Amino acid sequence: MAVGMWRRRVLVVEDHALMRSLVADAFAQRGFEITAAPSAVDALRLVDDADPDLLVTDIDLGSRPNGVELATIVRERAPHVAVMFLSNLSREAAAAQARDTVEGASFVNKGAIGSVAELVDAAEAVLADRPVEHLTGATGSQGALLRLSPAQRETTRLLAAGLTNAEIARRRGVSVRAVEKSVERVFQALGLGGDDGIAPRVAAATLYTATFGDPGSGL
């Protein structure tokens, strides 16, 4: 993806194929990058590579893990991910199922929405509270850094702190391969190919430190 063409990523998990397709298409039409899965098991295989900003999942997926359990696991791996639950239950009943497990999640009753476009509207309202996307003042490489997803920016912080891919994988509870792919996406988004003689890892670390300061805090 070219610098400046950053898009939100959504992971859609729905066991009914038609509903899954409708929801995925609605998000795609709004410019989201889509990963879709029919079950929590499939979603968990995809989540590291998908690196989502938002998880949209039915609560009842027809098998275990259910949507609440899936969201809990995803949040343990990536606390920044916003969560939206789909359900045929009332909002109150659905919220009762997820209470005290998925903080800040939103709930949409499938029967109460007039169209899937309304679902995307609700998702965009949830994502509007997320901090990174509205930092619009910077341009160039710094602007590209600010447009990284929260997970990618955290990877960049850990790179700037001198951690190896293996150490980053251990801290984030993901595979080394998942970190390698995330690092590759960061370099691509920042336009760092090493063509100017500077190693991309060094360039990314320098850019992060110049923008945010010492990356060592919180390690």
N, C-alpha and C positions, 0 to 999 in steps of 0.2 A: 504494500500500500504506500502510495507516495506521501511525502511529508505534507501535512496540512489537510489530508483527506481522512482524518481520524473518525471512526464511527463507533457507536455503542455496540456492545456485544450482548446478546441475549441467548440463554439456554432454555428452550421450550420442552417441557416434559409432559406428555399427554398420551394415554394409552389408546384413545380412539383416533384412528388414522385421519379421518376427515377433519375433526376438530383440531388436531395437531397441525395439519396442513393449512387450515384457515388462519390459525393464530400465527404460524410462522410467516405466511404470506403477508399478513397485515403488518407485522413488524418489518419485514423486508421492504415493503412499499414506503415505509417511513425512514428508510436508510439504515436500519440496524443490520449488523452482521448476525446471521442466524446459525445456531446449532440446535437440532431437534432430536429427541429421543423418545421411544415408546415406553420406557420403564426407567425406574431409578437405577437399576443395575447398569443399563446402557448409559445413562447420564453420567454415572460415576466414572465410567471408562473414558468419557469424552471431556469431562469438566476441566481437567488440567490444560489440555490443548485448546479448549474453547476459551478459557480465561474470561468468563462472563462478567459483565457489570450487573446483570439482572438474571435471576432465575424465575421463570414462570412455570409453575407446576400444578397439576391437578392434585388434590389431596388424596383421593381414592384412585390409585393407579392399577387396581386389579390384582396386585401382588405386593409383597413386602420387598424392600422398604416402601412405605407409602410416601406421599409428598412431604409430610411434616418431617419424617425421619430423614428423607433426602436433604431437605433444606438444612436440617441440623448438622448433617455431615459436611455439606458444602460450606456452611458458615464456619465450622471448625477449621477447615482448610483455608478459607478466604473470607475473613470477617467483613470485608468491604462489600460483599455481594448483596444487592437489594433483592428482596424476595416478594413475589406476588403469588398468592394461592388462588387457584380456580376451584370451584366447588358447586355442586347442586344444593348444598346446604345453605341456610340463611347465613348472613355475615356473622351473626352472633354465635350460631352453632359452630361454624367453621373456626371462628376465633377461639372458641372454648377448647377445640381440639389442639390448637397450637399454642395456647397460653403458656407463658413461662418457658417456652422452648425456642421460639424464633422471634427475637426482639425486633420490633419495628416492621414486621411483615404487614403487607396489605392483603385484603381479601376481596375477591370478586365473585358474585353469584352468577353462574353461567346463564341462568334463566332470566336474570334481571337486566342484562345488557342488551341493547337493541342491535348492536353490530360489533364485530371484532375490532372495528376502528375505535369504539369506545374503550375497549380493553387497552389498546395502545395509548389512548389519551390518559387513562388511569396510570399506566406504567410510566409515562413521561412525567406525570406529576410526582410519582415516587422518586424518580431519578433526579428531578430538579433539586432535591434536597442534598444530593451528593455533591461534594465540593469541587472536584477537579475541572469539570467541563466548562465552567463559567469564568475561568481565568483567561481573559481574551486580550490582555494588554500586550503580551510579549509576542514577538515574531521570530522567524528563523528557527534555529536549533532550540533556543530557549522556549519558544512557543510550542514546538513539537514536543519538548519534554513535558510541558504543562498539559498537553493533550493526551499523554499516555494514560492508559487505564490505571486505576489504583494499584492493581497487582503488578503491572509493568513498572510503575514508578517505584514500588517497593523493591522489586528486583534490581532496579537501577541504583537505589540507595545502598543495597547490600553489596553490589558491585563496587560502588564508590568507597565502601568501608573496607574493601580488600578481601571479601569472602570469595572462595572458589565456588564453582557450580555445585560441587558436592556439599559444601557447607550450607549454601542457600537451600538446596533440596532438603537437607536435614531440618533446617529451621522452619521451612514451610510445609513439611510433611508430604512432599511430592517426590516424584522420580527425578533423577538427574537429567533424563531425556526431556522431561517436561520443562525443566529450567533451561536447558539448552535451546529449546524451541522458543521459550519466552525471551531469552537473551537475543536470539536472532531477530525476533519481531521488534525488540527495542532498538537494535542497531538499524534495522530497516526504517523504522518510523523516524529515527533521528538523522537518517541520511549518512550513516557512518559505515563506509565500506572499506576503510583502510587505504584508499587510493592516494591520500595525501601524505602517506608515510607514517601516520600516527595510528597506533593500534586502536581499533574500535572500543575496546574495553577501557583503555586509558582515556580516550576522548569522552566516553560516556561518563566516566567517573569525574573528570574535570568539569564537564558541563553541569553535573548534578551539584557538585560542591560549590561552583560559582553561583548557582541559582538558589540553593537551599541552605548552604553553609555545611558545617561539619556533619557528615553522615553517621558518625559513630554513636550519637545519642540514641538510646533505646535498644542497643545491641545487647 
